[in-house]
């Protein structure tokens, strides 16, 4: 990688996401800003029906605003018994501005009566890296699990208290941040991104 540190602006103001991304990219020679650190941040919208399209839209908006590289993620929970819902509506499943508790309550209400073995679900994350001219690359991470019958754990955010990860036999909210990042959808996508980053920022001629 170039000796000069690479600056990326994260296309999010979500403090939880910022902390996770910074932890996962700690070994990379990058300087990370985020929307909350911009003087006049652009408004981001998620109008599309896929994570990939939404991630690209957000990355391009921020890249064109800053004139530099921007990294955006769009992620969510897909539940088989709900035909893939909440999907791209994960953050707004219980209405705009809903709290994590409200999102979980809505999800558990929709799954009332569904037996444990049929509550299969997955978290998916798509990362998009863009400069002002367009998308530079895209990476995806997926993790399989089950929706628990009730919340457990105080860590994480969003749906983590009800996302049960069978290999660990606990929910994401019961994991330490390090253990969660090792297996999470965002962790998997970011590790793939980090592996490709040297060639992207310092391509061979």
GIRA-V51278 format. One record per residue. N is the residue number from 1. RES is the residue in one letter. PHI is phi in whole degrees, 0 to 359 (none if undefined). NEAR is the number of other C-alpha atoms within 8 Angstrom. Layout:
BEGIN
n-><N | N>
res-><RES | RES>
phi-><PHI | PHI>
near-><NEAR | NEAR>
END
This chain:
BEGIN
n-><1 | 2 | 3 | 4 | 5 | 6 | 7 | 8 | 9 | 10 | 11 | 12 | 13 | 14 | 15 | 16 | 17 | 18 | 19 | 20 | 21 | 22 | 23 | 24 | 25 | 26 | 27 | 28 | 29 | 30 | 31 | 32 | 33 | 34 | 35 | 36 | 37 | 38 | 39 | 40 | 41 | 42 | 43 | 44 | 45 | 46 | 47 | 48 | 49 | 50 | 51 | 52 | 53 | 54 | 55 | 56 | 57 | 58 | 59 | 60 | 61 | 62 | 63 | 64 | 65 | 66 | 67 | 68 | 69 | 70 | 71 | 72 | 73 | 74 | 75 | 76 | 77 | 78 | 79 | 80 | 81 | 82 | 83 | 84 | 85 | 86 | 87 | 88 | 89 | 90 | 91 | 92 | 93 | 94 | 95 | 96 | 97 | 98 | 99 | 100 | 101 | 102 | 103 | 104 | 105 | 106 | 107 | 108 | 109 | 110 | 111 | 112 | 113 | 114 | 115 | 116 | 117 | 118 | 119 | 120 | 121 | 122 | 123 | 124 | 125 | 126 | 127 | 128 | 129 | 130 | 131 | 132 | 133 | 134 | 135 | 136 | 137 | 138 | 139 | 140 | 141 | 142 | 143 | 144 | 145 | 146 | 147 | 148 | 149 | 150 | 151 | 152 | 153 | 154 | 155 | 156 | 157 | 158 | 159 | 160 | 161 | 162 | 163 | 164 | 165 | 166 | 167 | 168 | 169 | 170 | 171 | 172 | 173 | 174 | 175 | 176 | 177 | 178 | 179 | 180 | 181 | 182 | 183 | 184 | 185 | 186 | 187 | 188 | 189 | 190 | 191 | 192 | 193 | 194 | 195 | 196 | 197 | 198 | 199 | 200 | 201 | 202 | 203 | 204 | 205>
res-><X | X | X | X | X | X | X | X | X | X | X | X | X | X | X | X | X | X | X | X | X | X | X | X | X | X | X | X | X | X | X | X | X | X | X | X | X | X | X | X | X | X | X | X | X | X | X | X | X | X | X | X | X | X | X | X | X | X | X | X | X | X | X | X | X | X | X | X | X | X | X | X | X | X | X | X | X | X | X | X | X | X | X | X | X | X | X | X | X | X | X | X | X | X | X | X | X | X | X | X | X | X | X | X | X | X | X | X | X | X | X | X | X | X | X | X | X | X | X | X | X | X | X | X | X | X | X | X | X | X | X | X | X | X | X | X | X | X | X | X | X | X | X | X | X | X | X | X | X | X | X | X | X | X | X | X | X | X | X | X | X | X | X | X | X | X | X | X | X | X | X | X | X | X | X | X | X | X | X | X | X | X | X | X | X | X | X | X | X | X | X | X | X | X | X | X | X | X | X | X | X | X | X | X | X>
phi-><none | 302 | 294 | 279 | 294 | 270 | 260 | 236 | 256 | 280 | 276 | 202 | 247 | 287 | 299 | 296 | 296 | 301 | 298 | 297 | 294 | 297 | 295 | 285 | 256 | 300 | 273 | 265 | 274 | 230 | 253 | 256 | 255 | 214 | 303 | 294 | 260 | 274 | 295 | 226 | 294 | 286 | 277 | 256 | 236 | 233 | 273 | 266 | 259 | 229 | 299 | 299 | 294 | 293 | 298 | 296 | 301 | 289 | 297 | 295 | 301 | 286 | 299 | 288 | 286 | 267 | 79 | 229 | 283 | 225 | 241 | 235 | 234 | 231 | 213 | 182 | 253 | 238 | 249 | 299 | 292 | 251 | 57 | 91 | 288 | 282 | 56 | 293 | 266 | 307 | 284 | 242 | 299 | 252 | 104 | 300 | 77 | 295 | 279 | 302 | 296 | 291 | 297 | 295 | 300 | 297 | 297 | 294 | 295 | 294 | 261 | 305 | 89 | 280 | 295 | 306 | 289 | 258 | 263 | 293 | 201 | 211 | 265 | 231 | 224 | 241 | 258 | 232 | 253 | 223 | 246 | 300 | 274 | 154 | 285 | 266 | 187 | 215 | 221 | 228 | 223 | 224 | 224 | 267 | 195 | 226 | 270 | 293 | 287 | 207 | 294 | 209 | 103 | 248 | 268 | 66 | 199 | 61 | 272 | 307 | 294 | 245 | 267 | 271 | 255 | 306 | 302 | 264 | 62 | 214 | 278 | 302 | 288 | 268 | 274 | 288 | 305 | 295 | 292 | 295 | 299 | 291 | 235 | 289 | 301 | 291 | 298 | 294 | 294 | 290 | 293 | 294 | 298 | 297 | 293 | 271 | 302 | 304 | 289 | 285 | 274 | 221 | 294 | 285 | 277>
near-><7 | 7 | 4 | 4 | 8 | 8 | 10 | 12 | 14 | 12 | 13 | 10 | 8 | 6 | 6 | 8 | 8 | 12 | 8 | 10 | 9 | 9 | 7 | 11 | 11 | 7 | 5 | 6 | 8 | 9 | 8 | 9 | 10 | 12 | 11 | 7 | 6 | 8 | 4 | 4 | 8 | 7 | 4 | 6 | 7 | 7 | 5 | 7 | 7 | 7 | 12 | 11 | 9 | 14 | 14 | 13 | 10 | 13 | 17 | 14 | 10 | 12 | 15 | 11 | 8 | 7 | 8 | 11 | 13 | 15 | 13 | 14 | 10 | 12 | 11 | 13 | 15 | 14 | 13 | 11 | 10 | 10 | 7 | 10 | 12 | 12 | 9 | 13 | 9 | 10 | 11 | 10 | 11 | 9 | 6 | 7 | 5 | 11 | 7 | 9 | 7 | 9 | 15 | 12 | 8 | 10 | 8 | 10 | 7 | 7 | 10 | 6 | 4 | 8 | 6 | 9 | 6 | 8 | 14 | 12 | 12 | 12 | 13 | 14 | 15 | 16 | 16 | 16 | 14 | 16 | 15 | 10 | 6 | 7 | 12 | 8 | 7 | 11 | 11 | 12 | 13 | 13 | 10 | 9 | 11 | 14 | 11 | 11 | 7 | 6 | 8 | 9 | 10 | 7 | 12 | 10 | 9 | 11 | 10 | 11 | 17 | 15 | 13 | 13 | 12 | 8 | 4 | 5 | 7 | 9 | 15 | 15 | 15 | 11 | 12 | 8 | 9 | 7 | 8 | 10 | 12 | 8 | 9 | 12 | 13 | 13 | 12 | 14 | 15 | 13 | 10 | 10 | 11 | 10 | 7 | 8 | 8 | 11 | 9 | 7 | 9 | 8 | 7 | 4 | 2>
END
